[in-house]
Amino acid sequence: MSAYRPYPKYKPSGVEWLGEVPDGWEVKPLKVIATFNDDVLSENFGEDEEIEYVDIGSVSLETGIECTETFRFGDAPSRARRRVRDGDVIASTVRTYLKAIAPVVAPPANLIVSTGFAVIRPRNGLDSHFAKFSLQSGYFVDEVISRSTGVSYPAINASEMAAISLTLPPLPEQHQIASFLDRECGKLDALQAKQERLIELLKEKRQALISHAVTRGLDPTAKLKPSGIEWLGEVPEHWRVFPAKRVSSIFVPQRNKPELNADGDGVCWMTMEQMRAEEITTTALWVSEQAARDAGTRILKSGAVIASCVGTFGLATINNADVIINQQLQAFIPSDQVEAKFLRHCVINSAGYFDQIGTAATITYVNQLGFENMPIALPPLAEQRAIVAHLDEKCGKIDELKAKAERAIALLKERRSALISAAVTGKIDVRDALPSKTEKQTD
């Protein structure tokens, strides 16, 4: 924030956590400058009417309302009740750690949000554009979270949220601050979008690298033969192609969920949350020996290739410790004919196969038979090890670039959040921060 000067004069805000505010600004509880939950659907709203519904999981602090679901009202969730209009801000009152706060901009007439949101509507004297930034600022979000109650499902009453104080500059100054933040946040968002695009390109490059290595090998001069599997295509002549059950056994977990602990007592408990890592050595939750016996739980010995069998496929990791896995996972226990790391790469390359054979009711699922019949193109062990070493090196470099881009995104988000908080609380004076001539010409 060093590029911006402070206001010439400050005064106490009267709110301990807010500190001082610029002279001429006011500090008022949100309930004085906005209304809450003004509009709800009437009891006689037609069941055949179509609505666009917004739930908590469809909103994020960074991108706002990300998606909606279309429902016939009679089939919509019972919490689909709150009406919104342009200029409102919706703020989650449940699971407040998700920071689901977003402005409502030019909504369709049938947009309905969950009763898990407070619908905040600015009164005269509070510019809706300024309100958007104030309600998405770090200081407001932190205050909402700190006032929430409950551990696993933290929530705040709308009345408690309404008691949180906001800074209120004169209306013309609110317009200036909002315009400044629009411009500066737009620049930061554009930089973030470039980094996100870079990450997607790196993911695609990584996937293509793995796919080529486990289907064509490293020798570009090797003679090829048809694999007999359409999506595998041609493979080197000396490779063998057969189902995974020929070189591994399939481990399927028990259905009963055991009692968990966070004390490090017993065996590691694995879920989909750990599947992004290449290897697993420990987890946050554990299953004691007694809990495992009580639930009749099977333990998966170290060295297996664990893969998703539900929803998102192509995720795989190797457990370097004994684990207990939940029902969203199954595992390949490799024989001495296949390297675990090579098999993991084969699983990653088989996402399309799992998508094709999966059965779907509400979510796609692949059973034990599907895992057993996963096609593998298998080179000799020495070649498997060479391929693994090659992928370790090449993917490692890609992962470093991806991590660098992710750090850049984190810094841009921090910068954006700090800029918004500083501007809407008057820690910086942006009234004269006009766009440069170059920016005006670009606009």
Buried (B, 14 or more C-beta within 10 A) or exposed (E): EEEBEBBEEBEEBEBEEBEBBBEEBBBBEBBBBBBBBBBEBEEEEEEEBEBBBBBBBBBBBBEBBEEBEEBEBEEBEEBBBBBBBEBBBBBBBBBBEBBBBBBBEEBEEBBBBBBBBBBBBBEEBBBBBBBBBBBBBBBBBEBBBEBBEEEEEBBBEBEBBBBBBBBBBEEEBBBBBBBBBEBBBEEBBEBBEBBBEBBEBBEEBBBEBBBEBBBBBBEEEBEBEEBEBEEBEEBBEEBEBEBBBBBBBBBBBBEEBBEBBEEEEBBBBBBBEBBEEEEBEEBEBBBBEEBBEEBEBEBBEBBBBBBBBBBBBBBBBBBEBBBBBBBBBBBBBBEEBBBBBBBBBBBBBBBEBBBEBBEEEEEBBBBEEBBBBBBBBBBEEEBBBBBBEBBEEBBEEBEEBBEBBBEBBEBBBEBBBBBBBBBBBBBBBBEEBEBEEEEEEEE
